[in-house]
Amino acid sequence: MTPTRLTQRLTAHVLALLTTLALAGCASPQIVQYAAEHPQLDLAQYFNGRVIAHGIFQDRSGQVVKRFTVDMDGRWDGAQGVLDEHFTYADGSKDRRIWRLTRHPDGRYTGSADDVVGTANGRAAGNAFQWAYTLKLPVDGQVYEVQFDDWMFLVDERVMINRATMSKFGIRLGEVTLSFQKQTP
């Protein structure tokens, strides 16, 4: 093999390795990374009763374009849950979403709501819950289907932080950040 050919092959291998490392650096976190974290999140326990959340939506430039409060009431009967969410936005508008949830024996959760396309799929591990779904989002008289990659992290028995990335065709449109506080009975 000539020195030029050897250099070309070595360069190709180095470029392949760098590409692989770059793509691995772009990979999303996996729920199993949080399996040992405490306190352990039991979604049915946390979302059983009243929970209040305060949130913001930031567009892709980082500008806060919506502020809101969510008053939630959750009820579980075995593996079946209903989470009734009442949204109040800073501009005075209101919205409501009713999630119908199922906890599966393997730690997965599935869910549906009237404005969710198909089935939402999630998994809990340790103090974290990751939830992915497509939402019908009304904007200026049009309805867009946008994907949510939704992560929740239990901080303590009453407080949970939620961060969701919203995208369309793989392009990030913005982020929703929520702080949940479980209300005492």
C-alpha positions in Angstrom: 0.0 0.0 0.0 1.4 3.4 -1.0 1.8 6.1 1.7 -0.9 8.2 -0.1 -3.4 5.4 0.0 -2.6 4.7 3.6 -3.1 8.4 4.5 -6.5 8.3 2.6 -7.7 5.2 4.5 -6.5 6.6 7.8 -8.3 9.9 7.1 -11.5 8.0 6.2 -11.4 6.1 9.4 -10.8 9.2 11.5 -13.7 11.0 9.8 -16.0 8.0 10.4 -15.0 7.9 14.1 -15.5 11.7 14.5 -18.9 11.4 12.7 -19.9 8.6 15.1 -18.8 10.5 18.1 -20.7 13.7 16.9 -23.9 11.7 16.4 -23.6 10.1 19.8 -23.2 13.5 21.3 -26.5 14.5 19.8 -28.4 11.5 21.3 -31.2 12.2 23.7 -31.0 11.1 27.3 -32.5 7.7 28.0 -34.9 7.1 30.8 -32.8 4.3 32.3 -30.1 6.8 33.1 -32.4 8.0 36.0 -33.3 4.5 37.4 -31.2 5.0 40.6 -32.4 8.6 41.3 -34.5 9.4 44.3 -37.2 10.1 45.3 -38.8 7.4 43.2 -41.6 8.7 41.0 -44.9 6.9 41.2 -47.0 8.7 38.6 -50.3 7.2 40.0 -49.4 8.4 43.5 -48.2 11.9 42.5 -51.1 12.6 40.1 -53.7 11.3 42.6 -55.6 14.3 43.9 -55.0 18.0 43.2 -51.8 19.4 41.6 -51.1 23.0 40.6 -48.6 23.9 37.9 -47.1 27.2 36.7 -45.6 27.3 33.3 -44.2 29.1 30.3 -43.8 28.5 26.6 -40.6 29.8 25.0 -40.3 30.0 21.2 -37.2 28.7 19.5 -35.4 32.0 20.1 -36.0 31.7 23.9 -38.6 34.4 24.1 -41.4 33.7 26.6 -44.6 33.9 24.5 -47.1 32.3 26.9 -47.5 32.1 30.7 -50.1 29.9 32.3 -51.3 28.0 35.3 -52.8 24.5 35.3 -55.1 23.2 37.9 -55.2 19.4 37.8 -57.2 16.7 39.4 -56.1 13.2 39.1 -57.9 10.0 40.0 -56.6 6.4 39.7 -58.5 3.1 39.9 -55.8 0.4 39.8 -53.8 0.8 36.6 -56.3 3.3 35.0 -56.0 7.0 35.7 -57.7 10.2 34.6 -55.9 13.5 34.8 -58.3 16.5 34.3 -56.2 19.6 33.4 -57.7 23.2 33.5 -55.3 25.8 31.8 -55.6 29.5 32.5 -53.3 31.7 30.3 -52.0 35.1 31.2 -54.2 36.7 28.5 -57.3 35.3 30.3 -58.0 32.5 27.8 -58.7 29.0 29.1 -58.4 25.4 27.9 -58.9 21.9 29.2 -57.4 18.5 28.5 -58.5 15.2 30.0 -55.8 12.5 29.9 -56.9 8.9 30.2 -53.8 7.0 31.4 -52.9 3.3 31.7 -50.0 2.0 33.8 -48.6 -1.2 32.3 -46.8 -3.9 34.4 -43.5 -3.3 32.7 -43.3 0.3 33.8 -44.7 1.8 30.6 -47.6 4.2 30.5 -49.9 4.9 27.6 -52.4 7.7 27.4 -54.9 9.5 25.2 -56.7 12.9 25.2 -59.1 14.5 22.7 -56.3 16.7 21.3 -53.6 14.0 21.2 -53.1 12.1 17.9 -53.0 8.4 18.5 -51.5 7.1 21.7 -49.0 8.9 24.0 -46.2 6.6 25.2 -44.1 7.0 28.3 -41.9 5.3 30.8 -40.9 6.0 34.4 -37.5 5.2 36.0 -36.2 6.5 39.3 -37.3 10.1 39.7 -38.0 10.7 36.0 -40.8 10.2 33.5 -40.4 10.6 29.7 -43.6 11.0 27.7 -43.8 11.3 23.8 -46.9 12.3 21.9 -48.3 14.3 19.0 -50.6 17.2 20.0 -53.2 19.0 17.8 -52.2 22.7 18.5 -54.6 25.4 17.3 -52.7 28.6 16.2 -54.4 31.5 14.5 -57.4 29.5 13.2 -55.3 26.6 12.0 -54.6 23.3 13.7 -51.0 21.9 13.6 -49.8 18.5 14.7 -46.7 18.9 16.7 -44.5 16.4 18.5 -43.7 16.7 22.3 -40.8 15.1 24.0 -41.9 15.6 27.6 -39.6 15.0 30.6 -40.7 15.2 34.3 -38.4 15.0 37.3 -39.6 14.6 40.8 -37.7 16.9 43.1 -39.4 15.9 46.4 -42.7 14.4 47.4 -44.6 17.6 46.4 -42.5 19.3 43.7 -41.9 18.1 40.1 -40.2 20.0 37.2 -41.4 19.4 33.7 -39.6 20.3 30.5 -41.0 19.5 27.1 -39.6 20.2 23.7 -42.1 20.9 20.9 -41.1 20.1 17.3 -42.5 19.7 13.8 -40.8 17.7 11.1 -37.9 17.3 13.5 -37.4 21.1 13.8 -37.5 22.5 17.3 -40.3 25.0 17.7 -39.9 25.8 21.4 -40.0 24.5 24.9 -42.6 24.3 27.7 -41.3 24.5 31.3 -43.6 23.7 34.2 -43.3 23.5 38.0 -45.8 21.2 39.6 -46.8 21.3 43.2 -48.9 18.6 44.7 -51.6 20.0 47.0 -52.1 18.5 50.5 -55.5 17.0 51.1 
